[in-house]
Amino acid sequence: MKNIRYVIAWALALCVMAACDTELIEEIGNSEFYVDVPPTAPETAFPNKQINFPIEVYANAGLEKVELKTDFQTITGSEVTSFENPKSFQYQFSYTPTNAELGSTLEFSVVAHDKRGFTYNAIYSVEIVLEPVNMEFVLPEVLPDTLEVGDTLDFEVQIASEDELDKIETLLYDSPIEGLTVTSFENPFSYTYHFEYVLVSEDGGKDVTFSFKATDDELKSDAVDYTLYVIGERVPLPIDTHVDVVMGMQSNSDVGPFIDLSENIVYSVPDAKANSAYVDMGTFRSGSSGINIFAPIYSNAAQFIYNTTNWGDDWLGSWTVRNNTEIRRVAAEFMTADDFYAIEDDKLILEAFEASEPSAENITKTEEGEIIAIKTVNEEYALILVKTIVASSSGSITFDYKVQQ
């Protein structure tokens, strides 16, 4: 019986020895053959910034080749087959992540081959993250809170950047102010930016925000804002007029129940979900509350009308964006249909919105001849004049509307 035990033990020992003679030797603390990724190797890296550090490789039997792999494929140009010292080598890890790899974790294999035909594999992982922007903006300690149309703003902004500056500009109403963009720097890491601007009538009667934006040579950017109130009469803005716009109720199979007022696009339910960021309002008909005009954020519309039972995966609650459009009912004594059709700019539209009842997510029992004021997702103001209503769940609402350009 003892002989049988000895035979089994000897067979197991042979199996272990045979396993050690395979082509892959993992990291088991083998002092004769190893690849040592240093603990100082970066755990995070940035797109378009090279990762570069040395890796210690040792093979007592002599090195045949060292290479770098990812997804089991050798990275082109990573192979080294010539060694001044055949036993010991410092392999230089080098890789530049791309923008497409932002947000992912890359896993590399550093593979050493020795002259016996054995390989040793060491794993290195790195997360690709967005590089932080390191800029500093210093505005004057004292700046005016209020000025008048015709006054001049004139001051300097100190801007410092860790990376070389490529451009500095001032944005107003989301567009660069012509003549204030700088692209040439005596010192690309520190610059005194001179800002000068004469307040014009278009700025009057409102808060005006200037954004001082700096961009470095890697296209990273940062900005600081300055806001003041400009005294003066606001210049009216032009408007667009749309007539005979038709929206369906929830069961209307011919025309959709959602709309982008800025572009005058009526959406079916599936299309509205796909374009949810642009949807300003929707409609439905209820037996108790009549014709409803509502903002996408309105919870009852998602719970009872555009729900999963009726619309499956396209239901309102699953939208990526549900805009909180402001809707107000305009009092009949404030504006008539004739007043509505006489509007030629946005002045009366704004006055109607401000003079109307507080904003709501939903307006019920909408009737023909009513005027509704709306502030869209684009922060454009609009007035809707209801013309005709077909009061059923498969019915519709027809209206004209005027909206700021």
Secondary structure, DSSP 8 states (H G I E B T S, - for coil): -HHHHHHHHHHHHHHHHHHHTSSEE-SS--TTEEEE--TTS-SEE-TTS-EEEEEEEEETT-EEEEEEEETTEE-TT--B---SSSSEEEEEEEE---GGGTT-EEEEEEEEEETTS-EEEEEEEEEE------EEEE--S---SEEETT-EEEEEEEEEESS-EEEEEEEETTEE-TT--B---SSTTEEEEEEEEE--GGGTTEEEEEEEEEEETTS-EEEEEEEEEEES------EEEEEEEEEE-TT-SSS-SEEETTTTEEE-HHHHHHTGGG--EEEEEETTTEEEEE-TT-HHIIIIISSHHHHGGG-GGG-S-----EEEEE-TTT--HHHHHH--SSHHHHHHHHHSS--BSEE-S--TT-EEEEE-TTS-EEEEEEEEEE-STT-EEEEEEEEE-
